[in-house]
């Protein structure tokens, strides 16, 4: 609910002041590294899940070879579109 309120307030602010206010608050030189840090932090979780493990890698849920084939097929299928 709080995120929705912030979203509405940001929308109103952008409507009144324009997009430039966002570029002053969150310039690309700040947003880019933040996105990279989040992505690099989540990369091990993606690898573990592609190998059939839980996100933290503690438990093997599916055989690793089968999970790797399944994740590869789905990745190739997603890239076709």
PyMOL commands that set and color helices and strands:
alter all, ss='L'
color gray80, all
select helices_A, chain A and resi 2-17+20-25+28-50+64-79
alter helices_A, ss='H'
color red, helices_A
deselect
rebuild
show_as cartoon
